[in-house]
Amino acid sequence: MTLTRADGTPPRVLVVDDEENLAELITMALRYEGWEVQAAHTGSKAVSTARDFRPDAVVLDVMLPDFDGLEVMRRLRSTDPDVPVLFLTARDAVEDRIAGLTAGGDDYVTKPFSLEEVVARLRGLLRRAGARQAQASNVLVVGDLELDEDSHEVRRAGEEITLTATEFELLRFLMRNPRRVLSKAQILDRVWHYDFGGQANVVELYISYLRKKVDAGREPMIHTMRGAGYVLKPATDAPADGDR
């Protein structure tokens, strides 16, 4: 069974290991599963990458050149407390495995390991994380914008916003992918459930409807990335080049 995120997109996994060849092998194996993968070779790069990539799980080497994997996990969990972490440890480093699990790591594999084992462990972690998310509150929050998936209520800065059913689905898709540029084709597929380039203008139309309701009289959250698509991000974020 293919694993997907709540919005139907592939899981995102961050691979962190200072052995670049090993990180590349793991990355290739996970991409073969159809997952989105990014790699980092230092702790600082892992933290900065995670901030934008927002991974659903992390494969994390304990030993890194700047600061160790335990510190990386601590920093990642400060912004995403529930992200699952699969530690990579040396075969004889029992204390690393104990320290990792005690600190809150979800699982570990010892080097050398099979790529099949890494994939299987990640599948288990992602399934458990998905089950926890399904039991959690279904309220999406981006900046001062809140969307309740159960009651279909939307508020910005506490003020209620009334949306049509299609506007709600469009906003939900944007809020499930904050700071991520979504193309017109992706939006058509997820919101209108078809892929037909001739209808791309309907996306522009509904984006304009949303802007009038969500951004009217406020700092804009919905931005157009010329030639790429649309992105929703907190009003406190500085607009990226190409926004309008």
Accessible surface in RSA format (square Angstrom, percent):
REM  Atomic radii and reference values for relative SASA: ProtOr
REM  Chains: A
REM  Algorithm: Lee & Richards
REM  Probe-radius: 1.40
REM  Slices: 20
REM RES _ NUM      All-atoms   Total-Side   Main-Chain    Non-polar    All polar
REM                ABS   REL    ABS   REL    ABS   REL    ABS   REL    ABS   REL
RES MET A   1   204.39 105.8 140.26  92.8  64.14 152.7 120.55 102.5  83.84 111.1
RES THR A   2   101.12  71.9  83.91  85.1  17.22  41.0  49.77  66.9  51.35  77.6
RES LEU A   3    23.96  13.3  21.78  15.6   2.19   5.5  22.79  16.0   1.17   3.2
RES THR A   4    78.55  55.9  50.27  51.0  28.27  67.4  26.68  35.8  51.87  78.4
RES ARG A   5    49.51  20.8  36.09  18.4  13.43  32.0  19.11  26.1  30.40  18.4
RES ALA A   6    89.42  82.2  46.87  72.3  42.55  96.8  60.30  84.9  29.12  77.2
RES ASP A   7    14.58  10.2   3.02   3.0  11.55  27.3   8.11  19.1   6.47   6.5
RES GLY A   8    28.30  34.9   0.00   N/A  28.30  34.9  17.84  48.9  10.47  23.4
RES THR A   9     6.94   4.9   6.94   7.0   0.00   0.0   6.94   9.3   0.00   0.0
RES PRO A  10    45.89  33.4  44.69  40.7   1.20   4.4  45.72  37.7   0.17   1.1
RES PRO A  11     4.64   3.4   4.64   4.2   0.00   0.0   4.64   3.8   0.00   0.0
RES ARG A  12    10.21   4.3  10.21   5.2   0.00   0.0   1.31   1.8   8.91   5.4
RES VAL A  13     0.00   0.0   0.00   0.0   0.00   0.0   0.00   0.0   0.00   0.0
RES LEU A  14     0.00   0.0   0.00   0.0   0.00   0.0   0.00   0.0   0.00   0.0
RES VAL A  15     0.00   0.0   0.00   0.0   0.00   0.0   0.00   0.0   0.00   0.0
RES VAL A  16     0.00   0.0   0.00   0.0   0.00   0.0   0.00   0.0   0.00   0.0
RES ASP A  17     0.00   0.0   0.00   0.0   0.00   0.0   0.00   0.0   0.00   0.0
RES ASP A  18    62.51  43.8  44.48  44.3  18.02  42.6   6.80  16.0  55.70  55.6
RES GLU A  19    90.21  51.8  82.95  62.8   7.25  17.3  37.96  73.4  52.25  42.7
RES GLU A  20   109.86  63.1 102.09  77.2   7.77  18.5  26.35  51.0  83.50  68.2
RES ASN A  21   127.32  87.8 122.31 118.2   5.01  12.1  31.32  75.4  96.00  92.8
RES LEU A  22    32.50  18.1  30.40  21.7   2.10   5.3  31.39  22.0   1.11   3.0
RES ALA A  23     0.30   0.3   0.30   0.5   0.00   0.0   0.30   0.4   0.00   0.0
RES GLU A  24    89.45  51.4  87.79  66.4   1.66   4.0  39.23  75.9  50.22  41.0
RES LEU A  25    91.13  50.8  90.55  64.8   0.59   1.5  90.55  63.6   0.59   1.6
RES ILE A  26     0.40   0.2   0.40   0.3   0.00   0.0   0.40   0.3   0.00   0.0
RES THR A  27     3.30   2.3   3.30   3.3   0.00   0.0   3.24   4.4   0.06   0.1
RES MET A  28   110.61  57.3 102.61  67.9   8.00  19.0  91.59  77.9  19.02  25.2
RES ALA A  29    19.77  18.2   8.95  13.8  10.82  24.6  17.53  24.7   2.24   5.9
RES LEU A  30     0.18   0.1   0.18   0.1   0.00   0.0   0.18   0.1   0.00   0.0
RES ARG A  31   128.84  54.1 114.36  58.3  14.48  34.5  41.83  57.2  87.02  52.7
RES TYR A  32   194.89  91.0 165.22  94.0  29.66  77.2 125.32  94.2  69.56  85.8
RES GLU A  33    51.81  29.7  32.73  24.8  19.08  45.4   5.56  10.8  46.25  37.8
RES GLY A  34    44.93  55.4   0.00   N/A  44.93  55.4  33.94  93.1  10.99  24.6
RES TRP A  35     9.15   3.7   2.14   1.0   7.02  16.5   1.57   0.8   7.58  12.3
RES GLU A  36    52.39  30.1  47.61  36.0   4.77  11.4  30.41  58.8  21.98  17.9
RES VAL A  37     7.23   4.8   0.00   0.0   7.23  17.4   0.00   0.0   7.23  19.6
RES GLN A  38    77.48  43.3  75.27  55.0   2.22   5.3  19.01  40.5  58.48  44.4
RES ALA A  39    40.13  36.9  16.87  26.0  23.26  52.9  16.87  23.8  23.26  61.6
RES ALA A  40     1.19   1.1   0.00   0.0   1.19   2.7   1.19   1.7   0.00   0.0
RES HIS A  41    59.38  32.5  57.46  39.9   1.92   4.9  38.76  40.0  20.62  24.0
RES THR A  42    43.83  31.2  43.83  44.4   0.00   0.0  40.37  54.2   3.46   5.2
RES GLY A  43     0.00   0.0   0.00   N/A   0.00   0.0   0.00   0.0   0.00   0.0
RES SER A  44    62.43  52.8  55.57  74.2   6.85  15.8  37.93  80.8  24.50  34.3
RES LYS A  45   114.01  55.6 110.87  68.0   3.13   7.5  60.22  54.2  53.79  57.3
RES ALA A  46     0.00   0.0   0.00   0.0   0.00   0.0   0.00   0.0   0.00   0.0
RES VAL A  47    24.76  16.3  22.95  20.8   1.81   4.4  22.95  19.9   1.81   4.9
RES SER A  48    42.46  35.9  39.53  52.8   2.93   6.7  33.48  71.3   8.97  12.6
RES THR A  49    15.06  10.7   7.17   7.3   7.89  18.8  12.51  16.8   2.55   3.9
RES ALA A  50    11.51  10.6   6.81  10.5   4.70  10.7   7.00   9.9   4.51  12.0
RES ARG A  51   153.73  64.5 137.99  70.3  15.74  37.5  72.06  98.5  81.67  49.5
RES ASP A  52   109.14  76.4  93.44  93.0  15.69  37.1  31.81  74.9  77.33  77.1
RES PHE A  53    19.40   9.7  12.92   8.0   6.48  16.9  19.24  11.7   0.16   0.5
RES ARG A  54   101.99  42.8  95.51  48.7   6.48  15.4  17.26  23.6  84.73  51.4
RES PRO A  55    10.98   8.0   7.11   6.5   3.87  14.1   7.11   5.9   3.87  24.1
RES ASP A  56    32.57  22.8  24.72  24.6   7.84  18.5  14.00  32.9  18.57  18.5
RES ALA A  57     0.09   0.1   0.09   0.1   0.00   0.0   0.09   0.1   0.00   0.0
RES VAL A  58     0.10   0.1   0.03   0.0   0.06   0.2   0.03   0.0   0.06   0.2
RES VAL A  59     0.00   0.0   0.00   0.0   0.00   0.0   0.00   0.0   0.00   0.0
RES LEU A  60     0.00   0.0   0.00   0.0   0.00   0.0   0.00   0.0   0.00   0.0
RES ASP A  61     6.99   4.9   6.99   7.0   0.00   0.0   0.00   0.0   6.99   7.0
RES VAL A  62     6.75   4.4   6.75   6.1   0.00   0.0   6.75   5.9   0.00   0.0
RES MET A  63   127.04  65.8 125.99  83.4   1.05   2.5 111.24  94.6  15.80  20.9
RES LEU A  64    18.59  10.4   0.00   0.0  18.59  46.7   1.86   1.3  16.72  45.0
RES PRO A  65    88.41  64.4  44.88  40.9  43.54 158.3  57.17  47.2  31.24 194.2
RES ASP A  66    71.70  50.2  33.32  33.2  38.38  90.8  38.91  91.6  32.79  32.7
RES PHE A  67    42.54  21.3  36.38  22.5   6.16  16.0  42.54  25.8   0.00   0.0
RES ASP A  68    61.45  43.0  56.28  56.0   5.17  12.2  15.51  36.5  45.94  45.8
RES GLY A  69     0.00   0.0   0.00   N/A   0.00   0.0   0.00   0.0   0.00   0.0
RES LEU A  70    47.56  26.5  43.80  31.3   3.76   9.4  44.35  31.1   3.21   8.6
RES GLU A  71    42.65  24.5  39.10  29.6   3.55   8.5  19.95  38.6  22.70  18.5
RES VAL A  72     0.00   0.0   0.00   0.0   0.00   0.0   0.00   0.0   0.00   0.0
RES MET A  73     5.38   2.8   5.38   3.6   0.00   0.0   5.38   4.6   0.00   0.0
RES ARG A  74   144.10  60.5 135.67  69.2   8.42  20.0  70.96  97.0  73.14  44.3
RES ARG A  75    94.13  39.5  88.42  45.1   5.71  13.6  20.22  27.6  73.91  44.8
RES LEU A  76     8.79   4.9   7.73   5.5   1.06   2.7   8.77   6.2   0.02   0.0
RES ARG A  77    49.10  20.6  43.72  22.3   5.38  12.8  21.88  29.9  27.22  16.5
RES SER A  78    84.18  71.1  43.59  58.2  40.59  93.5  43.75  93.2  40.43  56.6
RES THR A  79   118.57  84.3  85.34  86.5  33.23  79.2  74.33  99.8  44.24  66.9
RES ASP A  80    60.04  42.1  58.63  58.4   1.41   3.3  22.83  53.7  37.22  37.1
RES PRO A  81    94.64  69.0  81.05  73.9  13.58  49.4  81.97  67.7  12.67  78.7
RES ASP A  82    98.73  69.2  89.41  89.0   9.32  22.0  22.12  52.1  76.61  76.4
RES VAL A  83     6.83   4.5   3.11   2.8   3.72   9.0   6.80   5.9   0.03   0.1
RES PRO A  84     4.20   3.1   3.87   3.5   0.33   1.2   4.15   3.4   0.05   0.3
RES VAL A  85     0.00   0.0   0.00   0.0   0.00   0.0   0.00   0.0   0.00   0.0
RES LEU A  86     0.02   0.0   0.00   0.0   0.02   0.1   0.00   0.0   0.02   0.1
RES PHE A  87     0.85   0.4   0.85   0.5   0.00   0.0   0.85   0.5   0.00   0.0
RES LEU A  88     0.00   0.0   0.00   0.0   0.00   0.0   0.00   0.0   0.00   0.0
RES THR A  89     1.55   1.1   0.00   0.0   1.55   3.7   1.55   2.1   0.00   0.0
RES ALA A  90    48.42  44.5  41.97  64.8   6.44  14.7  43.52  61.3   4.89  13.0
RES ARG A  91   162.67  68.3 153.21  78.1   9.47  22.5  60.91  83.2 101.77  61.7
RES ASP A  92   123.02  86.2  99.66  99.2  23.36  55.2  46.82 110.2  76.20  76.0
RES ALA A  93    10.77   9.9   9.08  14.0   1.69   3.8  10.77  15.2   0.00   0.0
RES VAL A  94    76.13  50.1  76.13  68.9   0.00   0.0  76.13  66.1   0.00   0.0
RES GLU A  95   118.22  67.9 111.02  84.0   7.20  17.1  63.87 123.5  54.35  44.4
RES ASP A  96    29.35  20.6  28.08  27.9   1.27   3.0   0.67   1.6  28.68  28.6
RES ARG A  97    36.92  15.5  35.34  18.0   1.58   3.8   4.38   6.0  32.54  19.7
RES ILE A  98   106.11  60.4 102.98  76.7   3.13   7.6 105.99  76.3   0.13   0.3
RES ALA A  99    37.78  34.7  29.78  46.0   8.01  18.2  36.20  51.0   1.58   4.2
RES GLY A 100     0.88   1.1   0.00   N/A   0.88   1.1   0.88   2.4   0.00   0.0
RES LEU A 101    76.74  42.7  61.53  44.0  15.21  38.2  61.97  43.5  14.77  39.7
RES THR A 102   114.34  81.3  80.99  82.1  33.35  79.5  74.78 100.4  39.56  59.8
RES ALA A 103    56.92  52.3  21.81  33.7  35.11  79.9  34.28  48.3  22.63  60.0
RES GLY A 104    31.83  39.2   0.00   N/A  31.83  39.2  25.35  69.6   6.48  14.5
RES GLY A 105     9.68  11.9   0.00   N/A   9.68  11.9   0.00   0.0   9.68  21.7
RES ASP A 106    55.01  38.5  30.03  29.9  24.99  59.1   7.66  18.0  47.36  47.2
RES ASP A 107    30.55  21.4  29.55  29.4   0.99   2.3   3.96   9.3  26.59  26.5
RES TYR A 108    67.42  31.5  65.99  37.5   1.43   3.7  26.32  19.8  41.10  50.7
RES VAL A 109     2.11   1.4   0.00   0.0   2.11   5.1   2.11   1.8   0.00   0.0
RES THR A 110    40.67  28.9  36.17  36.7   4.50  10.7  10.23  13.7  30.44  46.0
RES LYS A 111    40.68  19.8  37.52  23.0   3.16   7.5  30.78  27.7   9.91  10.6
RES PRO A 112   106.02  77.3  87.56  79.8  18.46  67.1  93.39  77.1  12.63  78.5
RES PHE A 113    35.25  17.6   3.70   2.3  31.55  82.1  12.61   7.6  22.64  64.8
RES SER A 114    55.57  47.0  43.50  58.1  12.07  27.8  41.94  89.3  13.63  19.1
RES LEU A 115    55.37  30.8  52.51  37.6   2.87   7.2  52.62  37.0   2.75   7.4
RES GLU A 116   132.91  76.3 125.26  94.8   7.66  18.2  71.43 138.2  61.48  50.2
RES GLU A 117    60.04  34.5  53.89  40.8   6.15  14.7  25.65  49.6  34.38  28.1
RES VAL A 118     0.56   0.4   0.56   0.5   0.00   0.0   0.56   0.5   0.00   0.0
RES VAL A 119    17.47  11.5  17.47  15.8   0.00   0.0  17.47  15.2   0.00   0.0
RES ALA A 120    61.01  56.1  48.47  74.8  12.54  28.5  51.74  72.9   9.27  24.5
RES ARG A 121    79.78  33.5  74.21  37.8   5.56  13.2  20.72  28.3  59.06  35.8
RES LEU A 122     0.02   0.0   0.02   0.0   0.00   0.0   0.02   0.0   0.00   0.0
RES ARG A 123    52.60  22.1  52.60  26.8   0.00   0.0  19.27  26.3  33.33  20.2
RES GLY A 124    20.73  25.6   0.00   N/A  20.73  25.6  20.33  55.8   0.41   0.9
RES LEU A 125     4.21   2.3   3.07   2.2   1.14   2.9   3.37   2.4   0.84   2.3
RES LEU A 126    17.69   9.9  10.08   7.2   7.61  19.1  10.08   7.1   7.61  20.5
RES ARG A 127   118.64  49.8 106.11  54.1  12.53  29.8  55.86  76.3  62.78  38.0
RES ARG A 128   125.28  52.6 120.81  61.6   4.47  10.6  62.66  85.6  62.62  38.0
RES ALA A 129     6.99   6.4   6.43   9.9   0.56   1.3   6.68   9.4   0.31   0.8
RES GLY A 130    33.64  41.5   0.00   N/A  33.64  41.5  27.05  74.2   6.60  14.8
RES ALA A 131    52.50  48.3  42.24  65.2  10.26  23.3  50.39  71.0   2.12   5.6
RES ARG A 132   108.36  45.5 102.40  52.2   5.95  14.2  68.95  94.2  39.41  23.9
RES GLN A 133   115.19  64.4 106.11  77.5   9.08  21.6  42.42  90.3  72.77  55.2
RES ALA A 134    78.88  72.5  47.56  73.4  31.33  71.3  59.08  83.2  19.81  52.5
RES GLN A 135   155.41  86.9 117.74  86.0  37.67  89.7  47.25 100.6 108.16  82.0
RES ALA A 136    55.87  51.4  39.75  61.3  16.13  36.7  50.12  70.6   5.75  15.2
RES SER A 137    89.83  75.9  56.02  74.8  33.81  77.9  56.25 119.8  33.58  47.0
RES ASN A 138    51.51  35.5  45.68  44.1   5.83  14.0   4.43  10.7  47.08  45.5
RES VAL A 139    58.62  38.6  39.57  35.8  19.05  45.9  39.57  34.4  19.05  51.7
RES LEU A 140    36.01  20.1  33.86  24.2   2.15   5.4  36.01  25.3   0.00   0.0
RES VAL A 141    89.40  58.8  59.29  53.7  30.11  72.5  59.29  51.5  30.11  81.7
RES VAL A 142     7.85   5.2   4.26   3.9   3.58   8.6   7.85   6.8   0.00   0.0
RES GLY A 143    45.18  55.7   0.00   N/A  45.18  55.7  23.62  64.8  21.56  48.3
RES ASP A 144    64.59  45.2  48.35  48.1  16.25  38.4  37.65  88.6  26.94  26.9
RES LEU A 145     0.00   0.0   0.00   0.0   0.00   0.0   0.00   0.0   0.00   0.0
RES GLU A 146    82.54  47.4  82.01  62.0   0.53   1.3  11.59  22.4  70.95  57.9
RES LEU A 147     0.02   0.0   0.00   0.0   0.02   0.0   0.02   0.0   0.00   0.0
RES ASP A 148    37.15  26.0  36.22  36.0   0.93   2.2   7.16  16.8  29.99  29.9
RES GLU A 149    27.38  15.7  18.20  13.8   9.19  21.9   6.51  12.6  20.87  17.0
RES ASP A 150   107.76  75.5  76.41  76.1  31.35  74.1  34.00  80.0  73.76  73.6
RES SER A 151    60.16  50.8  29.89  39.9  30.27  69.7  40.58  86.4  19.58  27.4
RES HIS A 152    96.76  52.9  78.64  54.7  18.12  46.4  49.31  50.8  47.45  55.2
RES GLU A 153    71.91  41.3  66.45  50.3   5.47  13.0  13.94  27.0  57.97  47.3
RES VAL A 154     1.56   1.0   0.90   0.8   0.66   1.6   1.16   1.0   0.40   1.1
RES ARG A 155    86.16  36.2  85.18  43.4   0.97   2.3  20.33  27.8  65.83  39.9
RES ARG A 156     3.59   1.5   3.46   1.8   0.14   0.3   0.00   0.0   3.59   2.2
RES ALA A 157    76.16  70.0  38.51  59.4  37.65  85.6  52.00  73.2  24.17  64.0
RES GLY A 158    61.57  75.9   0.00   N/A  61.57  75.9  33.07  90.7  28.50  63.8
RES GLU A 159   108.04  62.0 100.88  76.3   7.16  17.1  38.05  73.6  69.99  57.1
RES GLU A 160   104.11  59.8  81.64  61.8  22.47  53.5  22.42  43.4  81.69  66.7
RES ILE A 161    14.89   8.5   6.87   5.1   8.02  19.3  10.07   7.3   4.81  13.1
RES THR A 162   110.53  78.6  98.72 100.1  11.81  28.2  74.20  99.7  36.33  54.9
RES LEU A 163    30.38  16.9   2.43   1.7  27.96  70.3   3.16   2.2  27.22  73.2
RES THR A 164    72.23  51.4  63.59  64.5   8.64  20.6  71.03  95.4   1.20   1.8
RES ALA A 165    82.04  75.4  67.10 103.6  14.94  34.0  73.19 103.1   8.85  23.4
RES THR A 166    41.29  29.4  37.25  37.8   4.04   9.6   7.38   9.9  33.91  51.3
RES GLU A 167     7.09   4.1   7.09   5.4   0.00   0.0   0.00   0.0   7.09   5.8
RES PHE A 168     4.91   2.5   4.91   3.0   0.00   0.0   4.91   3.0   0.00   0.0
RES GLU A 169    62.90  36.1  60.71  45.9   2.19   5.2  27.89  53.9  35.01  28.6
RES LEU A 170     0.00   0.0   0.00   0.0   0.00   0.0   0.00   0.0   0.00   0.0
RES LEU A 171     0.00   0.0   0.00   0.0   0.00   0.0   0.00   0.0   0.00   0.0
RES ARG A 172    40.70  17.1  40.70  20.7   0.00   0.0   3.30   4.5  37.40  22.7
RES PHE A 173    10.00   5.0   8.31   5.2   1.69   4.4   9.84   6.0   0.16   0.4
RES LEU A 174     0.73   0.4   0.40   0.3   0.33   0.8   0.51   0.4   0.21   0.6
RES MET A 175     4.99   2.6   0.00   0.0   4.99  11.9   0.00   0.0   4.99   6.6
RES ARG A 176    67.47  28.3  53.06  27.0  14.41  34.3  12.74  17.4  54.73  33.2
RES ASN A 177     1.82   1.3   0.00   0.0   1.82   4.4   1.31   3.1   0.51   0.5
RES PRO A 178    15.25  11.1  12.76  11.6   2.49   9.1  12.76  10.5   2.49  15.5
RES ARG A 179    97.32  40.9  73.21  37.3  24.12  57.4  22.76  31.1  74.56  45.2
RES ARG A 180    51.84  21.8  47.15  24.0   4.68  11.2  24.78  33.9  27.06  16.4
RES VAL A 181    58.52  38.5  41.53  37.6  16.99  40.9  41.53  36.1  16.99  46.1
RES LEU A 182     0.82   0.5   0.82   0.6   0.00   0.0   0.82   0.6   0.00   0.0
RES SER A 183    36.13  30.5  35.10  46.8   1.03   2.4  30.22  64.3   5.91   8.3
RES LYS A 184    64.57  31.5  62.00  38.0   2.57   6.1  36.97  33.3  27.60  29.4
RES ALA A 185    55.16  50.7  48.97  75.6   6.18  14.1  50.37  70.9   4.79  12.7
RES GLN A 186    64.96  36.3  60.52  44.2   4.44  10.6  30.60  65.1  34.36  26.1
RES ILE A 187     0.00   0.0   0.00   0.0   0.00   0.0   0.00   0.0   0.00   0.0
RES LEU A 188     2.45   1.4   2.45   1.8   0.00   0.0   2.45   1.7   0.00   0.0
RES ASP A 189    62.10  43.5  58.34  58.1   3.76   8.9  10.91  25.7  51.19  51.1
RES ARG A 190    88.53  37.2  72.88  37.1  15.65  37.3  12.85  17.6  75.68  45.9
RES VAL A 191    16.05  10.6   2.02   1.8  14.03  33.8   2.99   2.6  13.07  35.4
RES TRP A 192    50.09  20.1  34.39  16.6  15.70  36.9  27.12  14.5  22.97  37.3
RES HIS A 193   146.08  79.8 119.13  82.8  26.95  68.9  82.60  85.1  63.48  73.9
RES TYR A 194    82.93  38.7  75.65  43.0   7.28  18.9  71.67  53.9  11.26  13.9
RES ASP A 195   114.86  80.5  84.24  83.8  30.62  72.4  24.80  58.4  90.06  89.8
RES PHE A 196   116.09  58.1 114.27  70.8   1.82   4.7 116.09  70.4   0.00   0.0
RES GLY A 197    61.01  75.2   0.00   N/A  61.01  75.2  39.73 109.0  21.27  47.6
RES GLY A 198    57.39  70.8   0.00   N/A  57.39  70.8  31.02  85.1  26.37  59.0
RES GLN A 199    72.57  40.6  72.57  53.0   0.00   0.0   7.82  16.6  64.75  49.1
RES ALA A 200    23.34  21.5  23.00  35.5   0.33   0.8  23.00  32.4   0.33   0.9
RES ASN A 201    98.82  68.1  92.42  89.3   6.39  15.4  33.68  81.1  65.13  63.0
RES VAL A 202    28.23  18.6  26.23  23.7   2.01   4.8  28.23  24.5   0.00   0.0
RES VAL A 203     0.00   0.0   0.00   0.0   0.00   0.0   0.00   0.0   0.00   0.0
RES GLU A 204    82.92  47.6  76.93  58.2   5.99  14.3  21.98  42.5  60.94  49.8
RES LEU A 205    84.16  46.9  79.67  57.0   4.49  11.3  83.86  58.9   0.30   0.8
RES TYR A 206    48.25  22.5  48.25  27.5   0.00   0.0   8.21   6.2  40.05  49.4
RES ILE A 207     1.65   0.9   1.65   1.2   0.00   0.0   1.65   1.2   0.00   0.0
RES SER A 208    38.41  32.5  36.62  48.9   1.79   4.1  33.07  70.4   5.34   7.5
RES TYR A 209    75.95  35.5  74.13  42.2   1.82   4.7  46.14  34.7  29.81  36.7
RES LEU A 210     0.00   0.0   0.00   0.0   0.00   0.0   0.00   0.0   0.00   0.0
RES ARG A 211    67.09  28.2  64.75  33.0   2.33   5.6  33.83  46.2  33.26  20.2
RES LYS A 212   144.52  70.5 128.90  79.1  15.61  37.2  86.87  78.2  57.65  61.4
RES LYS A 213    73.16  35.7  61.99  38.0  11.17  26.6  51.80  46.6  21.36  22.7
RES VAL A 214     0.00   0.0   0.00   0.0   0.00   0.0   0.00   0.0   0.00   0.0
RES ASP A 215    14.86  10.4   9.95   9.9   4.91  11.6   9.18  21.6   5.68   5.7
RES ALA A 216    56.86  52.3  37.68  58.1  19.18  43.6  48.07  67.7   8.79  23.3
RES GLY A 217    93.54 115.3   0.00   N/A  93.54 115.3  46.92 128.7  46.62 104.4
RES ARG A 218    64.43  27.1  41.79  21.3  22.65  53.9  33.11  45.2  31.33  19.0
RES GLU A 219   106.67  61.2  96.66  73.1  10.00  23.8  26.53  51.3  80.14  65.4
RES PRO A 220    64.45  47.0  62.10  56.6   2.35   8.6  62.10  51.3   2.35  14.6
RES MET A 221     0.08   0.0   0.08   0.1   0.00   0.0   0.08   0.1   0.00   0.0
RES ILE A 222     2.54   1.4   0.00   0.0   2.54   6.1   0.00   0.0   2.54   6.9
RES HIS A 223    14.15   7.7  14.15   9.8   0.00   0.0   6.56   6.8   7.59   8.8
RES THR A 224    14.90  10.6  14.90  15.1   0.00   0.0  11.04  14.8   3.86   5.8
RES MET A 225    30.22  15.6  29.21  19.3   1.01   2.4  29.23  24.8   0.99   1.3
RES ARG A 226   144.87  60.8 119.35  60.8  25.52  60.8  55.68  76.1  89.20  54.1
RES GLY A 227    95.43 117.7   0.00   N/A  95.43 117.7  46.50 127.6  48.93 109.6
RES ALA A 228    52.07  47.9  34.12  52.7  17.96  40.8  42.01  59.2  10.06  26.6
RES GLY A 229     8.07  10.0   0.00   N/A   8.07  10.0   5.59  15.3   2.48   5.6
RES TYR A 230    10.93   5.1  10.93   6.2   0.00   0.0   2.87   2.2   8.06   9.9
RES VAL A 231     3.97   2.6   3.92   3.5   0.06   0.1   3.97   3.5   0.00   0.0
RES LEU A 232     0.69   0.4   0.00   0.0   0.69   1.7   0.00   0.0   0.69   1.8
RES LYS A 233    16.49   8.0  16.49  10.1   0.00   0.0   5.72   5.2  10.76  11.5
RES PRO A 234    12.92   9.4  12.44  11.3   0.48   1.7  12.44  10.3   0.48   3.0
RES ALA A 235    28.37  26.1  14.89  23.0  13.48  30.7  16.18  22.8  12.19  32.3
RES THR A 236   131.94  93.8  96.45  97.8  35.49  84.6  89.24 119.9  42.71  64.6
RES ASP A 237    38.60  27.0  27.04  26.9  11.56  27.3  13.66  32.2  24.94  24.9
RES ALA A 238    86.02  79.1  63.02  97.2  23.01  52.3  68.27  96.1  17.75  47.0
RES PRO A 239    86.32  62.9  67.36  61.4  18.96  68.9  67.36  55.6  18.96 117.8
RES ALA A 240    46.12  42.4  33.16  51.2  12.97  29.5  42.00  59.1   4.13  10.9
RES ASP A 241   143.01 100.2 121.88 121.3  21.13  50.0  44.11 103.8  98.90  98.6
RES GLY A 242    31.09  38.3   0.00   N/A  31.09  38.3  19.15  52.6  11.94  26.7
RES ASP A 243    23.66  16.6   5.57   5.5  18.09  42.8   5.57  13.1  18.09  18.0
RES ARG A 244   170.23  71.5 124.35  63.4  45.88 109.2  73.41 100.3  96.81  58.7
END  Absolute sums over single chains surface
CHAIN  1 A    12510.0       9874.9       2635.1       6728.2       5781.8
END  Absolute sums over all chains
TOTAL         12510.0       9874.9       2635.1       6728.2       5781.8
